[in-house]
Amino acid sequence: MKRIIITLSMLMAVALTSVFANEGTDINQKVQAAFEKDFASAKNVKWNKDGEYLKASFTIADMLTDAYYTQDGELMGSARNLLFDQLPLAVIHEFNKRFNEASVLNVLEITNDEGTSYRLWIEQGNKKIKVRASGSGEIAILEKSKK
């Protein structure tokens, strides 16, 4: 009898957690099914509306990740935080050549129909710089500002 009560309590807790995790954001079955197929091992999923897309924020392999879906359940792209040493070697090599004295503040990997690219936010001297890098190591400066 104790086992049944504990099991039912756990099921209720899981059901309520699922209900409240998506509170305020209407996620249809197509989107939910597509997400579960694309990111089966996702944990701590939270849904938000981001413009015309539905954004799932979650962890997978202990990495913070966002995935963007249309209302029809089509994955438009994903973004996840990385450590600098998780970048492709070509990006690390080119970055070190061009920004020798820079401090890396944040690294984001973006995957969509155009492929995979990287955004790096860095500090160099008295400047903050936002950089885009391709997997092959091509680097372009997107923004510069003073600290």
N, C-alpha and C positions, 0 to 999 in steps of 0.2 A: 504494500500500500504506500509506504514511504517513497519507494522508487517512482511510482506513478505520479504522486504529487510533485516530486522534484522534477520529473520529466515535463509535466504539464507547465510548471512554473518556468522552466527554461524555454519552452516553446513560446509561452506568452511574452517573455522578455525579448526573445528574438523578433517576434512579430511586432511588438511595440517599437523596438529599436528601428526596424525597417520602416514603419509608418512615420516615425518622427524624423528619421534621417532625410526623408524626401519632403518633409512638410514645407508647403509654400511653393513647391515646384512641381508642375504636373508632368510626370514622366509616363509616356504611354508604353504599351506592351512591346511595340516594335523596337523602341529605343532601349528598353530594359533588356530585351532578348539579345539585341545586337551587342550591347555592352558586355553582358555576361559571356557571350561567345568570344568577343575580342580580348577581354581581360578577365579570364576565369579566376585567376588567383588574386584579384584586387581585394583590398581590405579598407575599412573605414571610408566607404563611399559616401560622398555628399554631392547632391545635385543642386545646380543653380541655373538660372536663365542668364545667358550672356549674349545680349543683342538678339539675333535671330536663332542662335544656337542654344542647345542644352549642354551644359558643361558638367562633367563628372570629375570631381577632385577626389583622389584616392592615393593609397600607397600600394606599390607592387615591388617586390624584392627590396623592401625598406627604402624605396625612392618615392618622393612626392611626385605625382603625375596628374595632369589634367588631360581629359579627352573631350573633344567637341563633336556633337552629333546634330544632324538635322532632325526635324520632327518625324521624318520617315525612317530614322534609324541608320542613316548613312554616316559613317565616321569621316569627318572632315580633316581631322588632324589631332595630334597630341603634342604635349610639351612636358618635359620632366627636368628637374634640377639634377645637375651632375657636379662632380668634383673636377677640378682642372685636370688631374691625372687620368680621368676617364675619357678625355677627348681623344680622337684619333691622333696618332703620332705626327701625321703631316700638319695638323692644326697646332699642336704643341710646338713643333719645330719652327714653323713660320711665326707663331706668336712670340716665341723667345727671341727670334731674330729682330722683329719689328718693335717689340715692347719690352726690352731687356730689364728695365728698372720698374716695371709696373706691378701693382698689386691687383690680383683678381678678386673682385667682390662677389660675383655671381656668374654661374654658367647655366645656360638653358639649352636643351636639345629640342629642336622642333622638327616634327615629322608630319608631312602632308603629301598631297599629290605631286608636289614639286621635288620631293625627296627629303633628305635629312640635312638640316643646317644647324648652326649653333649661334647663340647670342652670348657675348661676354660683356660684363660691366666691369670696368677696370679704373684704377686710379694711377695716374702717372704724374709725378710732380704735383702741381696745383690744379690738375685737370681730371675730370671724370669723363670717361670715353665709353661709348657703346659701340661694340664691334659685331659684325656678322662674319661667320666663317663657314666655308663649305667643308665637306668631309675630305676633300683633296688638299685643303690647306689654304685656299684663296681667302684673303681677308679684306674686308671693306669696312671703313669707319662710317658708322651711321650717325652718330651725334658726338659733339664735344661740348663740354661746359666747364666753367670754373667751379672749384669747390666752394 
